[in-house]
């Protein structure tokens, strides 16, 4: 088992030797004002039997959760996914993973009803599937981690405070036979005060207090500060290193609003703000928005196809890069078994100045009726928005100690791509009201519908008979005159 904790500071005084107290079993940091990432690597044999049973069915498993609270992207932890729970899964050949029971317990949900019923194949990627659920709180997962991943570990090693994290990543691959859990707190600039790291027995706990320096190369990040292995080193070791980075932060922010009133065809308006003229980070960059839409919402792929260029131009959409999941135009929500759909849109920046608006037309499915109400809500989250740029150093990016892969859209871009992520300026969770049938009025609606249909039928019959009878009389009269 290994643990790495990285504090990202902006004040160089935080790395001064006087800020640290070192003993054979602990490290104390007297004053700290920093973002933090914990990385915990756990071997297969150290896991509970329940977790082992799930993992042995998977070649690769990535579980990501992101908060809906706004926080600012910061290098090297700039990569983002839409708020909620994301699962990327590559099962073993000819195996149907029994993962849903564990996911439901871990996150306190009921959305995962079985692998075949809930997971969506990822188009263009062999034997890869994805699942999404709008999980707003990670409190249940914090308890699950303590019970199943942190057995025999003290509170520090169990990453106390997971429930307040901005994002949590859990990665497993069958080759390394390791689970790696990354947890990130931006803290929004709040001081953390003193921090103590203790080891009760020999373990590999590495602590870094680092800051961003001016990059040596355009596609790289340069970090400097001090490192310390608790219980092993007798002093803080100065360090500076440079690495090509796949993900970078962008200074621009964005917000999302819905049309008022939304009706059955709501429109999402994505607004991108910038204090200066909106400019791409490089010459070969595109601006993109990645949406995760619940079952109640969907897009019409044919409406937004390249054969309708005038509509796309009016919406500031350059093209739809990829759609996965439920896109049936007629199915009600109870006939759509899987969680929903994912959508990648390339934004048209031709008319961008200090900001840019893009509009995405959506459609609502018929929802289940309710008791004592004629309205329901469909909840969804803001997209992840980023620039995708051609990279010359792409082959070296795997050497980054902070790299993040399989965020949901990379397979739709060339391998030679890096990303600049924008930050949401508001809470990510949104909703639209939807008219539904009130079950208490259902019988009245049925009777009214029958009355209208029968009345209409009788009216058509009466008109048909009248026309037929009138035609016969006129014919007879004409024949008699002749």
N, C-alpha and C positions, 0 to 999 in steps of 0.2 A: 504494500500500500504506500502511495506517495501523495503528498499534498504540496501545492504551490499557492501561495497567497501573494497577490500583486497589488500594491497601493500605488495609485497614479496621482502624483502631486504636481502642483504648479509653483509651489514655493520651495526654493532651493534650501532654505533653512531646515526643512523637514529631513534632509539627508545628512545634516551635520552630525558628527560623532557624539556631541553632547546630548542629542535627542534620544539616545539609546542606552539602555541598561542591559548588560548581557551576563547571564549566569550559565552554568553547565546544563540547566534544564529549562531555561526560559529566555525570552526576549521581551523587553518592555520598551514601548515607544511612548515617550512622554507626551508629545503633542502631535496630532495628525489632522490634516484637512485634505481628504482624498477620496477619489472613487476607488472601488475595490473589486477584485475578481478572485474567487477561490476556485482552484482546480484540484479535484480529488480523483485519483486513479485507484480503482479497486479491482483486485484479481477475481476471477470466476470462483475460485475455491473459497473466497471470503464472503460470498453472498449467501443469502438464505436459499433453502431448497425450492421455495416457490419461485423466486426470481430465476434460479438456474433452469427450471423447467421451461420458462418462457424464452429465455435467451438461447437455449440449445436448438430452438426452432427457427432462429433468425441468422442469416448471414450478416446482416447489418440492421441496426435499429437506432434511430435518432428521435429523441423526444425533446421538443422545445416548448417552453412556455414564456410568454412575454406579457408584461403588465400593460394595462390600458392607461396608466398614469403618464402624463407627459414627462419626458426627461430628455436631456440634450445628448446627442451622440458625441462621443469623445474617442479619439484614436488611442490605442488600437482596438477599442471595443465598439466600433461604429456600426457593425452589421446589425440589421433589424429584420424582424418578421412582424406581420400583423398581430395585434394583441390576441391572446388566447392560447390554446393548446394545439400544437402541430406534431404529427407523428409521421416519420418517413421510414418505411419498412421494406427490406428485401428478405423474404422468407427463404428457408431451405427448399430445395427442389422437391416437388410433390408433397409438400407439407402445408397444411392449413393451420396457421398459428392460432393458438388459444390465448390471445393477448388481451382481449376485451375485458374479461373479468378483472384482471390485474389493473388495467387502466382505469376502469370505473371505480375500483376501491381506492386507488392511489390519488385520484383527483376528485372524488366525490361526485361523479356524474353517472348518467344512465344512457348517454348518447351512443356509446360503443356497444352495438347489439350482436356483434359477430364479425369475423374478418370479411367474409363474402358479402355481408349485408351493409357494412359500414365503410370499408376502405375502397378508395378509387384508384384504378390503375393510372400511372403517370405516363402520358403519351410520349412515345419516343425513347423511353428508358425501359430496358428489358427487366422483367420481374421486379418492378418497383411500384410501391403503393403509398398513398398518403391518406391521412385522416386529420380532421380539424374539429374542434369543439370550442364554443365561446366561453372558456373557463376564465372567470374574472379574478378569483382568489386562488392562491396556491397553499393555503393553510393545511388542507388535507394532505398534500404532497409532502409538506415539511414533516408531518407525523410519520408518513409512510417511509421517508428516507431514514428517519431515526430508528424505525423498527426493523427495516430490511437491508439498509446499506451501511449503517453506522454501528453495527453490533460490536460492543466492547470498546468503543471509542469515546473520548471525553467530549465535552460540549464544543470545544474549539474545533476539533477535527470533524465534527458532525455539521459544521457550517451553520451554527446557530444564527437565526435571523433570516432563514430562507424565505419565510413568508413575506418579508419586506423587500425582496429582491426585485430588480427591474427585469431580469430575464434569467432563466435556468435552462441549460442544455445538458442532456444526458445522451451519451454516445456509446454504442457497443458494436464491436465487429468480431466475427468469429476467428479471425487470424490472430489478433493480439490477445484474445481471451481476457480483455479488460473492459470494465465500465469506466468511462471518464465523465465526471459531473462538473460542469462549469457554472458558477453562480456569480452574477454581476450586480453590484449596487452602485448607482451613480451618486446617490446621497444629495443630489441637487446642490452641491456646494456647502452642505452643512458640516460644521466641525464635528469630529468624532471624539475628541479628547484623547485620553491615554488608552493604549491598547497593550494587552499582555498576551503572549503566546507561550504556552507551557507544554512540555512533553512529560508524560508519566512513565514512558518506557521508550527504548530506542526506536525512533521512527525517522523517516525522511520528510521533514517539514521545511520547505524553502520559503523564505519571506523576502520579497523585493519591494523597495521603496524607490520608485522610478518616476521620471518626468520626461516629457517630449522635448527633444532638441530640434534644431533646424535640420531638416532632412538633407542628407548628402546627395541623394538622387531623387528625381521627381516622383518615381513610383514607390519609394521606400519610406520607411519611418526610422528615425534615430531616437533611441532612448538611452538615458543615462541616470545613474543613481547608485544605490548600494544593494547588495544581496547578502543574505545570511541563512545558513542552515542551522536551525535551532538544535542545541544539544551537541553540535559537532564543531562549528566554527567558534573561535574565541574573539572575533571582531567582525565588524561590517566590512565587506569586500566591495570596493568601488568597481563599477562596471559601466561600459558604454558599448552599445551594439547597434548595428543597422541591418534591416531585413526588408526585402520586397514585401509589400502588403497588398492583399487582395481587396481589402475593404478600408475605406477612408470616410471621414466625416465631411459633410457639406454645410456651409453656413446658412443655407436657405431653410425655411420652415414651410409647413403646409397645414391646411385645415380642410374640413369636409362638411358640407351642408346638404340638406335634401330639399327638393322642391316643395312649396307650400301652396295648396294642400297636396300631399303626395299622390292621392288617387290610387288606381290600380297599376299605374305606370310611373313610379317615382323616378326622379332624375337625381343623380348624385353629382354635386359640383365640387370638384377638387380645386382649391385655390392655393397657389404657390407664391409665397411672399419672399422678397429679397430687398435689402436696403439699397443695393446698387442694381444696375441693369443685370437681369438674369443671364448668366453666361455659362456655357458648358465648361467643365474642367479641362477639356482638350478638344482637338480638332475632330476626332472620330468618336464622339460621345452621343448617346441618345438618352432622353429622359423617359423613365418608365414608372408605371404604377402597378403593383401586384395586389389584387383583391382576393379575399376569401369570402364567398357569398353563401349564406345558409340556404337550406332547401326552399325556404319561402321566397327567395329572390333568384332571378336568373336573367341572363342576357339572351337576346335573339341574335345568334351568330349570322343569320342571313341578312338581318337589318344592318349590321355593322360590318358587312363584307366589303372587300375592295371594289365590288361592282357598284357601290353607292358612294362615290368619292365626294360628292357635294355635301352629303350628310356628315361624313367623317370630318370634313374641313370645318363645317359649322360648329362641330363639337370640340374642335382642337384635338382630335384623335388622328394620329398618323396611320396606325394600323393595330389590329388585334394580333398579338404574337402567339398566344396559345390559350386554349380553354380546356379544362379537365372537369369531368364530373357530370352532374345532372343538368342537362340542357334541353330536355323534352319540353316542347312549347305548350303542350296541352295537359300534361299530367298534374293533378292536384297534389298538395303536399303529402297526403297520406299514401299516394302511389309512388312517391320518390323515396326510395329506401335509404340511399346513401346520404352522407352529411350535407352535401351541397356541391359547389363548384369553385374552382380557382381560375383566375383570369389575369393575364398579363397584357397591359395596354401600353403602347408606345405613344407618348404625348407629342403633339405637334408643337414645336417651339418656334415656328417661323415668325409668329406675331408676339413673341415674348418681349417685355420691356422690363419694368421694375417688378413685375409679377406676371402670373399666367393662370388662366382658368380653363379647366377641362370639364366637360359634361359627359356623364355616362348614363344613357337611358336603360332602365331596368324594367322588369315585369314581375308582378306578384302572382304567386300560385294561390288557388283557392285553399283556405285554411280550414281546420276542423271547427265545427260550431262550438259555442260556449253557452254556459248557463248565465242568465241575468246580464248579458252584455251583447252588444252588437259590434264591439271593437276588440281587436287583438293587436299584438305588437310583434313585429319581426325585428329582432336584434341583430346587429352586424357591427363590424369594426372598420376603422379607417385602413386604407391600404398601406403597404410599405412603398415608399417613393425613393428612387435612386437614379443616378446617372450610371450608365454602362459605357465603359471606354475601352478602346483597344489598348492592350498592354504589350510592351516589349520584354518585360521581365517575368512573364506569366509562369515560365517553367521553374522559377526559383521561389515562387510564392508558398509552396508547401513547406519551406523551411521556417516560416513564421511561427513563433511559439504561441501566437494568439489567433491563428487562422480558424475561420468558420466555414463549413461546407454544407451543401444540401439545404439551402434556405427556401427552396421551393421553385426557383426560377432559373438557376444556373444552367440547367440542361437546354434552355431555350436560347442560350448565347454561345458563341465560340469559346473554346477553352482559353483563348488568349484575351481574356476580359478581366478588368478590375472595376470596382464599384465605389461610387461616392454617395453616401446615404444622407437624406434629408431628415429632419426631426419634426414630429407633429407638434403643433403649438397648443393643443388642447387635449382633453380626455378623448381616448380613441373609440369609446363605445357609443354607438348611435342606434336609433330605432325609428321605425316608421309605423304609424297606425294603419290597420287593415280592417275593412268592414267584414263581419262574419255573421252567420246565422245565429240568432238567439234561440236556443232549444225550447224555451218556454213559448215561443211564438211559432214553433215549427209546424204544429197542427194547423194553425191559422193560415200559414203560408201554403201548406199542402192543399187545404180546401180552396183557398183563393186561386191557386194555380189551376186546379181542376176546373173550377167555375169559369175561369178565363178561357181555358183551352176548349171546354165544351161549348161555351157561348160563341167562341170564334168559329168552331166547327159548324154549329147550327146556322150561324150567319152566312157562312160560305155555301152551305147546302141550300138555304133559302134563296140566296142570290142566284145560285145556279139554276134552281127550279124555276124561279121567276123569269130568268132570261130564256130558258128552254121553252116554257109555256108561252111567253110573249112571242117568240119566234114562230111557233106553230100557228098561232092565231093570225099573224101577219101573212104567213104563207098561204093559209086557207083563203083569206080575204082576197089576195091577189089572184088566186086561181079562179075564184068566183067571178071577179070583174072581167076577166078575159073571156 
